[in-house]
């Protein structure tokens, strides 16, 4: 997930345009087998133009699980929560997680409480049957200042208390900068040390720390066993682009040992495997995510 994603979530660009779907008590137990899904940001242009048709095509490919990145003003891709839940239900799709914007603005310091809009965000996620409310956002100052980072983490833990009331966890999705060092510790290690694992979760994008510092994702998983209930499963090209980054590519066509990484993650508690692809090498996004799913099925997931 790139900085552009954070801008994308803040702007509400897709508002112009789960799962639920089953009785609430059926969500009390987590799936016994790891589930494969798709982050809908992978097909963001399609979702902007025609979200219903895009979801139909995703379901026809064989996807059963989706993760949203299109919530704004109490709507999912322009649909009310009731409408979107029914769309997913009719297509046989479930939605255990979603990405939303997040920052210090969600906390009203005068009232010592969350603002209403953030409470609605959590309520709507619970209505959809989500298990996780996830943000890919970390305030810029928190990347440079230890005290600010600790205040952000404190707010994450408070949000975890709120989501816990609805049977969910609040989550953070790593970006490209967690190898930055503050007070002789990498940001990611600070985050892992200070977030409450009982009420918060980490969604590990297996490509992002590799992209930032060549980090082997298996090393991170082994360092923090049991902390990653969800992965973003992504592969990247060996060659860097003009911005010095490794573009994402179809699973199995890049440099990461996806099968080994995912196996290790599952052994350490991961159950929600979310495919994400952001660059397409002149193929259509829909063709790419179809190939991504085929690769995961070939490997037995």
C-alpha positions in Angstrom: 0.0 0.0 0.0 1.5 3.3 -1.1 1.0 6.9 0.2 -1.4 7.4 -2.7 -3.7 4.9 -0.9 -3.7 7.1 2.2 -4.6 10.1 0.0 -7.3 8.0 -1.7 -8.9 7.1 1.6 -8.9 10.7 2.9 -10.3 12.2 -0.2 -13.3 10.0 -0.4 -12.8 9.9 -4.1 -14.8 6.7 -4.6 -17.9 7.9 -2.6 -19.2 9.4 -5.8 -19.8 6.6 -7.6 -19.7 -7.8 4.6 -20.2 -9.1 4.9 -22.7 -10.0 6.9 -24.6 -11.6 5.1 -25.0 -14.2 7.7 -26.7 -13.9 11.1 -24.5 -12.1 13.6 -24.0 -15.1 15.9 -22.4 -17.1 13.1 -19.4 -14.7 13.2 -18.5 -15.5 16.8 -16.0 -18.1 15.7 -13.2 -17.4 13.3 -12.8 -19.6 10.2 -10.9 -22.9 10.8 -9.2 -22.5 7.4 -7.3 -19.6 6.1 -9.4 -17.6 3.6 -8.3 -15.9 0.4 -9.7 -12.5 -0.5 -9.1 -9.4 -2.6 -8.4 -5.8 -1.6 -10.7 -3.9 -3.9 -8.1 -1.2 -4.2 -6.5 -3.6 -6.7 -9.3 -2.8 -9.1 -9.9 0.8 -7.9 -10.6 2.3 -11.4 -13.2 -0.4 -12.1 -14.8 0.1 -8.7 -15.0 3.8 -9.4 -16.7 3.4 -12.8 -19.1 0.5 -11.9 -18.8 -1.1 -8.4 -21.7 -3.5 -8.9 -20.4 -4.9 -12.2 -16.9 -5.1 -10.8 -18.1 -7.1 -7.8 -20.0 -9.4 -10.1 -16.8 -10.1 -12.1 -14.8 -10.7 -8.9 -17.4 -13.2 -7.7 -17.4 -14.9 -11.1 -13.6 -15.4 -10.8 -14.2 -17.4 -7.7 -13.4 -14.8 -5.0 -15.5 -15.3 -1.9 -14.0 -12.6 0.3 -13.4 -8.9 -0.3 -11.8 -6.1 1.6 -13.0 -2.6 1.0 -11.1 0.7 0.6 -14.1 2.8 -0.4 -16.0 4.0 2.7 -17.0 7.6 2.9 -19.8 9.5 4.6 -21.4 6.3 5.8 -21.4 4.7 2.3 -19.5 1.9 0.8 -18.6 2.8 -2.8 -21.6 5.1 -2.9 -24.1 2.5 -1.5 -25.7 2.6 1.9 -24.5 -0.1 4.3 -27.8 -1.9 3.8 -27.5 -1.7 0.0 -23.9 -2.8 0.0 -24.5 -5.7 2.4 -27.3 -7.0 0.2 -25.1 -6.7 -2.9 -22.4 -8.8 -1.3 -24.9 -11.3 0.0 -26.5 -11.7 -3.4 -23.1 -12.4 -4.9 -22.0 -14.8 -2.2 -19.3 -12.5 -1.0 -18.2 -11.8 2.6 -16.2 -8.8 4.0 -14.3 -9.3 7.1 -12.1 -6.2 6.9 -11.9 -2.8 5.3 -9.5 0.1 5.1 -10.4 3.6 6.3 -8.7 6.9 6.9 -7.6 7.6 10.5 -5.8 10.3 12.4 -5.8 12.3 15.6 -8.9 14.1 14.3 -11.0 11.1 15.4 -10.5 12.0 19.0 -12.3 15.1 20.6 -9.9 16.2 23.3 -12.4 18.5 24.9 -15.0 15.8 25.2 -12.4 13.1 25.8 -14.3 10.9 23.4 -14.3 9.8 19.7 -16.1 12.1 17.2 -19.4 10.9 15.9 -18.1 10.2 12.4 -15.6 7.7 13.8 -18.2 6.0 15.9 -20.3 5.7 12.8 -17.4 4.2 10.9 -17.0 1.5 13.6 -20.7 0.9 13.8 -21.0 0.5 10.0 -18.1 -2.0 10.0 -19.8 -4.1 12.6 -23.1 -4.0 10.6 -21.2 -5.4 7.7 -20.0 -8.3 9.7 -16.4 -7.1 9.7 -13.8 -8.5 12.1 -11.2 -5.8 11.5 -11.3 -2.0 11.0 -7.9 -1.3 9.5 -6.0 1.9 8.6 -3.0 2.3 6.4 -2.4 5.8 7.8 0.3 7.0 10.1 0.6 10.8 10.6 3.7 12.3 9.0 4.9 13.7 12.3 4.7 10.3 13.9 7.3 9.1 11.5 9.7 11.7 12.8 8.9 12.2 16.4 8.8 9.5 19.0 6.3 11.2 21.4 3.9 11.8 18.6 4.2 8.2 17.5 3.4 7.1 21.1 0.3 9.3 21.2 -0.9 7.7 17.9 -0.4 4.2 19.3 -2.3 5.2 22.5 -5.2 6.3 20.2 -5.0 3.0 18.4 -5.3 1.2 21.6 -8.3 3.3 22.6 -9.9 2.6 19.2 -9.2 -1.1 19.9 -11.3 -0.7 23.1 -14.1 0.8 21.0 -14.0 -1.9 18.3 -13.8 -4.6 20.9 -17.3 -3.7 22.1 -18.5 -4.7 18.7 -16.6 -7.9 18.5 -13.9 -6.5 16.2 -10.3 -5.4 16.4 -8.7 -2.2 15.1 -5.8 -2.8 12.8 -2.8 -1.1 11.3 -1.4 -2.0 7.8 2.3 -1.3 7.4 3.5 1.1 4.8 7.0 1.8 3.4 8.6 3.7 6.2 8.5 1.5 9.3 12.3 0.9 9.1 12.8 4.5 10.2 14.6 4.6 13.5 13.4 6.6 16.5 15.2 6.4 19.8 17.3 3.5 18.5 14.2 1.4 17.6 12.6 0.9 14.2 9.1 2.4 14.0 7.6 -1.1 13.3 9.2 -2.5 16.5 7.9 0.4 18.5 4.4 -0.2 17.1 4.6 -4.0 17.8 5.9 -3.4 21.4 3.2 -0.9 22.4 0.0 -2.0 20.6 -2.4 -4.1 22.6 -2.7 -7.5 20.9 -6.0 -8.3 22.6 -7.8 -5.4 21.0 -5.7 -4.4 18.0 -4.2 -6.4 15.1 -1.5 -5.9 12.5 -2.2 -6.6 8.8 1.2 -7.4 7.4 1.8 -6.3 3.8 4.5 -8.8 2.9 6.0 -6.6 0.2 6.1 -3.2 1.8 9.0 -3.7 4.2 10.8 -5.5 1.5 10.3 -2.5 -0.7 11.6 -0.2 1.9 14.6 -2.0 3.2 14.8 -5.4 1.5 13.4 -7.1 4.6 12.6 -10.7 4.4 8.9 -11.0 5.4 9.4 -14.4 7.0 11.8 -12.8 9.4 9.1 -10.3 10.5 6.5 -13.1 10.9 8.9 -15.2 13.1 9.9 -12.1 15.1 6.2 -11.5 16.1 4.4 -14.9 16.1 0.7 -14.7 16.5 0.5 -10.9 15.8 -0.6 -11.1 12.1 -4.1 -12.3 11.7 -4.2 -11.0 8.2 -1.8 -10.5 5.4 -1.7 -8.5 2.3 -0.4 -11.0 -0.2 1.6 -9.1 -2.8 4.6 -9.8 -5.1 7.0 -7.3 -6.5 9.3 -7.0 -9.4 13.1 -7.3 -8.9 13.8 -4.1 -10.9 13.0 -0.8 -9.4 10.9 1.8 -11.1 11.9 5.5 -11.8 10.8 6.4 -8.2 13.2 3.8 -6.7 10.4 1.4 -5.7 9.6 -2.2 -6.7 6.3 -2.3 -8.6 3.8 -5.0 -7.6 3.1 -7.8 -10.0 1.1 -10.9 -10.4 1.8 -13.4 -7.6 4.6 -15.8 -8.6 6.1 -13.4 -11.2 8.1 -11.4 -8.7 11.0 -11.9 -6.2 9.1 -12.9 -3.1 8.7 -16.6 -2.1 5.0 -16.2 -1.6 4.2 -19.8 -0.8 6.8 -20.0 2.0 5.8 -16.6 3.5 2.1 -17.5 3.5 2.7 -20.9 5.0 4.8 -19.4 7.8 2.1 -16.8 8.5 -0.6 -19.4 8.7 1.5 -21.4 11.1 1.7 -18.3 13.2 -2.0 -17.5 13.3 -2.9 -15.7 10.0 -6.4 -16.7 8.7 -7.3 -13.8 6.4 -5.1 -13.7 3.2 -5.9 -10.6 1.1 -4.5 -10.4 -2.4 -3.4 -6.9 -3.4 -1.9 -5.7 -6.7 -1.3 -2.0 -7.4 0.7 -2.1 -10.7 -0.2 -4.2 -13.7 2.6 -4.2 -16.4 0.2 -3.3 -19.2 -2.4 -5.9 -18.3 -5.9 -5.0 -17.0 -6.4 -5.0 -13.2 -9.2 -7.6 -13.6 -6.9 -9.9 -15.6 -4.2 -9.5 -13.0 -6.4 -10.3 -10.0 -7.8 -13.3 -11.8 -4.2 -14.6 -12.3 -3.4 -13.8 -8.6 -6.3 -16.0 -7.4 -5.3 -18.8 -9.8 -1.7 -18.7 -8.3 -3.1 -18.9 -4.8 -5.3 -21.8 -5.7 -2.4 -23.6 -7.4 -0.4 -23.3 -4.2 -3.3 -24.9 -2.3 -4.9 -21.9 -0.6 
